[in-house]
């Protein structure tokens, strides 16, 4: 789907333009860019606590972005990471409220459940594509909304916590909490898990037959088919894995940050992660860097809003512009006509 | 019996009102997809249309000016998407995602910048009862676009762009230009739908006002098999369920409202899966040319 060119030609240029645009946004809001950037970077990187919070945001973006990259590499547009993340979190939250085994085992089970939940959500779209040639773009998008409705229904009914005031499940029992890395912050080992998954993916993409087949069905579907690659199996498997990784993201938010499932668990991580995956050039290691950059934007945006009066939403405009700019600089190969909606 | 009749009347009128913004956006979706561009950005275009309508109405004091501004803002974002998808050969899905981020962010940012209050705008002059004109006009638009697509040379060319842009090129026409025009019209219609939400149904803009209607419109396009009347029918069907939620609030315990909210999306999924008749998208829908 995408031709890889020098990384600097794409992401670095887009980021530079984005920084200029942020400065313009600050000027428009009547704030000196110097103060604005000081607030942005100070809020995101000024001290251990700020950095820890930035890394929390980084983790929440990194996992869905890695999942998206896997699907995109296979030429599959997974724009359903938001829903997959939600279902993953839902599974982890529902089980976490009752599961009370020894700590490491509980955590492992909850994350695995997140993977399964998100994976099922991705697999539905994969199966629809393999079976009916239904566009995964539309199905993953629609499934986001089905996931949101399902979550709303479950937390307001069957899974509702008797103690909670809002729409959330009962808290995850302490044995299911992810160990904290930096005391007094919300930073847990989730960041290490995410980075480990990034390295594992890099290995898969560059060193395994499966990774090669993924790229083959994405870049040359006709050739892949003639070479005997099972397109149907690869399609649903790729989307299942993609959703699974996003689902782990949801599970880490539940077990590491909120300690319960809440329908407001994601402020759109699954959509921002598309931008992260693109900025990282679909390369797992660069995606880690990109996720950190976006993590700075997300957590610094809050600080900027508080101290420099630049609304946080300005950040979304910038993120969208980065996506457009980056995508425009790329040569995008046309997909096979059969892949049309 | 009388109460029942009143309820039915409420349901019918509410259905039409709730369907109207979706109808406009879905018609936009039909135009753009028949030309071969998938417009994922409908949601963002609706949001920016709704926001621009409120700003213009606030500045000018006239709801009509607001309406026109909503259409213009939608068209502008349509132009950005169209340019990205044609001249710059950006992947349409990626570009549409970017558009949605920009539009929702810009509207939220604009609330703070222009009205100095986050979350919602102050109240502005709205269309009042005049919004019924827009409800009827949505059906007129369906008729008009249907005629355009199937009864005029321009419509034939647009449809040809969606099926086989190469053939259009061979005929000496510029498929990219046709696509661009179709996407601009698509944005204008989505902007109109957004304006209906903000200064038709109510008299202000609030964050998250579009609430996924742009995506429901996308579902209506598929459910309606890429035809204007089909999409409008699907939009009315979805509007009916939205209205039903209001009317049945608290009356029917066994059907959770969340299930109703998921319905349009489930319907689209089933339509995609071919469980509701055979669906075939334009052959070059979503393929850059």
Contacts between the chains, C-beta under 8 A, distances in Angstrom:
chain1	res1	chain2	res2	distance
A	1	B	91	7.9
A	25	B	109	7.5
A	28	B	113	6.9
A	29	B	112	7.8
A	29	B	113	6.3
A	77	B	93	5.0
A	79	B	40	7.5
A	79	B	93	6.5
A	79	B	97	6.5
A	128	B	269	7.3
A	128	B	272	6.5
A	128	B	273	5.6
A	131	B	273	7.7
A	132	B	272	7.0
A	132	B	273	5.0
A	132	B	274	5.1
A	134	B	269	8.0
A	134	B	272	4.0
A	134	B	273	5.7
A	134	B	274	7.5
A	135	B	272	6.9
A	135	B	281	7.4
A	135	B	286	7.6
A	137	B	38	7.0
A	137	B	40	7.6
A	137	B	93	5.5
A	137	B	286	7.3
A	138	B	218	6.9
A	138	B	219	7.8
A	138	B	222	6.3
A	138	B	268	6.8
A	138	B	272	6.0
A	139	B	269	6.1
A	139	B	272	5.9
A	141	B	40	7.3
A	141	B	215	6.3
A	141	B	218	7.2
A	142	B	215	7.5
A	142	B	219	6.2
A	142	B	265	4.1
A	142	B	266	7.8
A	142	B	268	5.1
A	142	B	269	5.3
A	142	B	272	7.9
A	143	B	265	7.5
A	143	B	269	7.3
A	145	B	212	6.0
A	145	B	215	6.6
A	145	B	261	7.6
A	145	B	262	6.5
A	145	B	264	7.9
A	145	B	265	4.3
A	146	B	262	4.9
A	146	B	265	5.2
A	146	B	266	6.3
A	146	B	269	7.5
A	149	B	258	4.5
A	149	B	259	7.0
A	149	B	261	4.8
A	149	B	262	3.6
A	149	B	265	7.8
A	150	B	258	7.3
A	150	B	262	7.1
A	152	B	258	4.7
A	152	B	261	7.6
A	153	B	256	5.3
A	153	B	258	3.7
A	153	B	259	6.7
A	156	B	256	8.0
A	156	B	258	7.3
A	157	B	256	6.8
A	271	B	97	6.6
A	271	B	100	7.4
A	271	B	101	6.9
A	272	B	101	7.6
A	274	B	94	7.3
A	274	B	97	5.4
A	275	B	97	7.7
A	275	B	98	7.6
A	275	B	101	7.2
A	278	B	94	6.6
A	311	B	108	6.7
A	311	B	109	5.2
A	311	B	111	8.0
A	311	B	112	4.2
A	311	B	113	7.6
A	311	B	118	6.5
A	313	B	104	7.7
A	313	B	105	4.7
A	313	B	106	7.9
A	313	B	108	3.6
A	313	B	109	4.6
A	313	B	112	7.6
A	314	B	105	6.8
A	314	B	109	4.9
A	315	B	105	7.1
A	316	B	101	5.2
A	316	B	102	7.4
A	316	B	104	6.4
A	316	B	105	2.9
A	316	B	108	7.4
A	316	B	109	8.0
A	317	B	101	7.3
A	317	B	102	5.2
A	317	B	105	3.9
A	317	B	106	5.3
A	317	B	109	6.2
A	318	B	105	7.8
A	319	B	101	5.3
A	319	B	105	7.5
A	320	B	97	7.9
A	320	B	98	4.5
A	320	B	99	6.9
A	320	B	100	7.3
A	320	B	101	3.1
A	320	B	102	3.4
A	320	B	103	7.7
A	320	B	105	6.4
A	321	B	98	7.2
A	321	B	102	6.3
A	323	B	94	6.3
A	323	B	95	7.8
A	323	B	97	6.3
A	323	B	98	3.6
A	323	B	101	6.7
A	324	B	80	7.7
A	324	B	84	6.2
A	324	B	90	7.0
A	324	B	95	6.2
A	324	B	98	4.1
A	324	B	99	7.6
A	324	B	102	7.5
A	327	B	84	7.3
A	327	B	90	4.3
A	327	B	91	6.0
A	327	B	94	4.4
A	327	B	95	6.0
A	327	B	98	6.9
A	328	B	84	6.2
A	328	B	88	4.3
A	328	B	90	5.0
A	330	B	90	7.6
A	331	B	89	7.6
A	332	B	89	6.0
A	332	B	90	6.8
A	332	B	91	4.8
A	332	B	288	6.4
A	334	B	287	5.4
A	334	B	288	5.5
A	334	B	289	7.8
A	335	B	286	7.9
A	335	B	287	6.4
A	337	B	283	6.1
A	337	B	284	6.7
A	337	B	287	6.3
A	339	B	287	8.0
A	340	B	281	5.8
A	340	B	282	7.5
A	340	B	283	6.1
A	340	B	284	6.4
A	340	B	285	5.0
A	340	B	286	5.4
A	340	B	287	5.8
A	341	B	33	7.5
A	341	B	38	6.2
A	341	B	222	7.9
A	341	B	281	4.2
A	341	B	285	4.8
A	341	B	286	5.2
